[in-house]
Amino acid sequence: MESVRFNFPAPEIDQSVDELRKEVRAFLDEERRSGGFVPVTDCWCAGVDPAFSRKLGRQGWIGVTWPRQYGGRELSALHRYVITEELLVAGAPVHAHWIADRQSGPLILATGTEDMKRNILPRIAAGECFVALGLSEPESGSDLASVRTRAHRVEGGWEITGTKLWSSGAQHCQYMTVLARTGERDPNRRHEGLTQFLVPLDSPGVTVRGIRDMSGVEHFNESHFEKVFVPDDAVLGQVGEGWKQITSELALERSGPERFLSTFVALERALQQGAAAMTGHQAAVVGSIIARIRALRAMSLGVAALLGQGHSPEVEAALVKDLGTRLEQDIIERLREFWPVRMKQGYGDELQYLLSDSLLRQPSFTLRGGTNEVLKGIIARGMGLR
Ligand SMILES: Cc1cc2nc3c(=O)[nH]c(=O)nc-3n(C[C@H](O)[C@H](O)[C@H](O)COP(=O)(O)OP(=O)(O)OC[C@H]3O[C@@H](n4cnc5c(N)ncnc54)[C@H](O)[C@@H]3O)c2cc1C
């Protein structure tokens, strides 16, 4: 069999990227010192602070790659990369704007109307407008093509009815991108007849109900749409092209540093507390974790470089997510061997707090954004094995 090559090009990092990193790091150090935020693990999902997102918006650190006319700064994908990396490493509360910055904004840019771009993108870049992802449904997760939410044509637009499940942060969002069936369901062409809509969550007929996860947080939601009217121009892209659009969003969704740095803040704190007293065995374990982080970072930067060149490297992104999410779980499992977790009793101690919360959140890492079993299927297809 011919060998399969994955493409992870090493990006050229110019001085302006390093300068931006220093700027972001100094801002975060100061915010932390002055009580602007308390570091949390899995901050891109568990840390919600709309006021902090607005501060980042004022710094000009959201939507940095977008055109200036829509509130962006026309910087490179690598500039965005270092901003996200620094925010994750600091454990900053960034969930409110994360999805809009990462994928809904780029989706609107690629498929939205001029009005949407002018009205919504600058508000996202200012940290004032947040967007939830409305893909999964009861009984439609991995098998997303089976979604049952329906949009019917009515005069002047569409009427949407259905239920979206697990929509992260929807209770803080003004909009949701909703994948709905607009054509008849054909078992032989399951990916056809799907359309994406940008739905304002204050529309009559929308209810968003929080679902408590085992860490005690209502992070995700069940969102119900009962005959929700949206005008024709709420369609993102072309009617019936929804599947193609969501698959090109996946490279953005799966390849970033949030897929291997969710628990980094706990690792760093553990090393700050325990590095001096480490045994040889502990040092070897930590060394192997750091080596894996370095390798994943090189791969993830490679995907960022490809995205910057206009490619949509879905298979490479699946590989980063599969390896990265297992690493962020492993970090906590290995740290527990040296720092036994005392769960809620330990909440007075910062390291215990980070470790206990990581432990409760880590099962979700290999589920959200596509499960690892499904990712392996994508990688196998990319390698020509299925
Ligand atoms: C914290 C969190 C946040 C989330 N946020 C969002 C969000 O904002 N928006 C959104 O739309 N969704 C969101 N999701 C949903 C997420 O995308 C789904 O949970 C995921 O795609 C899996 O779907 P499911 O839960 O229905 O599991 P299922 O698809 O029912 O899978 C159950 C098990 O079967 C396995 N399996 C299924 N199909 C196959 C197959 N073909 N081959 C091998 N194994 C298979 C899976 O790997 C899994 O282990 C979130 C989930 C979590 C945990």
The ligand as a MOL file (V3000), in Angstrom:
LIG
                    3D

  0  0  0     0  0            999 V3000
M  V30 BEGIN CTAB
M  V30 COUNTS 53 58 0 0 0
M  V30 BEGIN ATOM
M  V30 1 C -19.3670 19.4390 26.7590 0
M  V30 2 C -20.0880 19.2350 25.4490 0
M  V30 3 C -20.4140 20.3430 24.6920 0
M  V30 4 C -21.1230 20.1850 23.4950 0
M  V30 5 N -21.4650 21.3020 22.7780 0
M  V30 6 C -22.2150 21.1810 21.6710 0
M  V30 7 C -22.6580 22.3440 20.9690 0
M  V30 8 O -22.3540 23.4860 21.3500 0
M  V30 9 N -23.4490 22.1720 19.8830 0
M  V30 10 C -23.8050 20.9420 19.4310 0
M  V30 11 O -24.5020 20.8780 18.4330 0
M  V30 12 N -23.3860 19.8140 20.0670 0
M  V30 13 C -22.6020 19.9130 21.1750 0
M  V30 14 N -22.1880 18.7920 21.8490 0
M  V30 15 C -22.6440 17.4610 21.3770 0
M  V30 16 C -21.5340 16.6120 20.7930 0
M  V30 17 O -21.1600 17.0660 19.5180 0
M  V30 18 C -22.0750 15.1660 20.7690 0
M  V30 19 O -22.1770 14.7430 22.1230 0
M  V30 20 C -21.2070 14.2150 20.0070 0
M  V30 21 O -21.1810 14.5270 18.6450 0
M  V30 22 C -21.6630 12.7540 20.1880 0
M  V30 23 O -23.0180 12.6230 19.9520 0
M  V30 24 P -23.9650 11.8800 21.0030 0
M  V30 25 O -23.7260 12.5020 22.3490 0
M  V30 26 O -25.3560 11.8950 20.4560 0
M  V30 27 O -23.4200 10.3920 21.0900 0
M  V30 28 P -23.6980 9.2170 20.0600 0
M  V30 29 O -23.5380 9.7190 18.6710 0
M  V30 30 O -24.9880 8.5660 20.4330 0
M  V30 31 O -22.5060 8.2330 20.3730 0
M  V30 32 C -22.5210 7.3340 21.4850 0
M  V30 33 C -21.2730 6.4730 21.3960 0
M  V30 34 O -21.3060 5.6870 20.1990 0
M  V30 35 C -20.1180 5.8930 19.4300 0
M  V30 36 N -20.4090 5.9180 18.0010 0
M  V30 37 C -21.4520 6.5420 17.3920 0
M  V30 38 N -21.3630 6.3760 16.0420 0
M  V30 39 C -20.2590 5.6410 15.8130 0
M  V30 40 C -19.6350 5.1540 14.6180 0
M  V30 41 N -20.1420 5.3920 13.4130 0
M  V30 42 N -18.4990 4.4250 14.7550 0
M  V30 43 C -17.9690 4.1750 15.9830 0
M  V30 44 N -18.5300 4.6140 17.1450 0
M  V30 45 C -19.6470 5.3330 17.0610 0
M  V30 46 C -19.6160 7.2810 19.8510 0
M  V30 47 O -18.2510 7.4050 19.6270 0
M  V30 48 C -19.9850 7.3010 21.3300 0
M  V30 49 O -18.9860 6.6740 22.0830 0
M  V30 50 C -21.4820 18.8950 23.0420 0
M  V30 51 C -21.1320 17.7750 23.8050 0
M  V30 52 C -20.4470 17.9310 24.9990 0
M  V30 53 C -20.0880 16.7100 25.8060 0
M  V30 END ATOM
M  V30 BEGIN BOND
M  V30 1 1 1 2
M  V30 2 1 2 3
M  V30 3 2 2 52
M  V30 4 2 3 4
M  V30 5 1 4 5
M  V30 6 1 4 50
M  V30 7 2 5 6
M  V30 8 1 6 7
M  V30 9 1 6 13
M  V30 10 2 7 8
M  V30 11 1 7 9
M  V30 12 1 9 10
M  V30 13 2 10 11
M  V30 14 1 10 12
M  V30 15 2 12 13
M  V30 16 1 13 14
M  V30 17 1 14 15
M  V30 18 1 14 50
M  V30 19 1 15 16
M  V30 20 1 16 17
M  V30 21 1 16 18
M  V30 22 1 18 19
M  V30 23 1 18 20
M  V30 24 1 20 21
M  V30 25 1 20 22
M  V30 26 1 22 23
M  V30 27 1 23 24
M  V30 28 2 24 25
M  V30 29 1 24 26
M  V30 30 1 24 27
M  V30 31 1 27 28
M  V30 32 2 28 29
M  V30 33 1 28 30
M  V30 34 1 28 31
M  V30 35 1 31 32
M  V30 36 1 32 33
M  V30 37 1 33 34
M  V30 38 1 33 48
M  V30 39 1 34 35
M  V30 40 1 35 36
M  V30 41 1 35 46
M  V30 42 1 36 37
M  V30 43 1 36 45
M  V30 44 2 37 38
M  V30 45 1 38 39
M  V30 46 1 39 40
M  V30 47 2 39 45
M  V30 48 1 40 41
M  V30 49 2 40 42
M  V30 50 1 42 43
M  V30 51 2 43 44
M  V30 52 1 44 45
M  V30 53 1 46 47
M  V30 54 1 46 48
M  V30 55 1 48 49
M  V30 56 2 50 51
M  V30 57 1 51 52
M  V30 58 1 52 53
M  V30 END BOND
M  V30 END CTAB
M  END
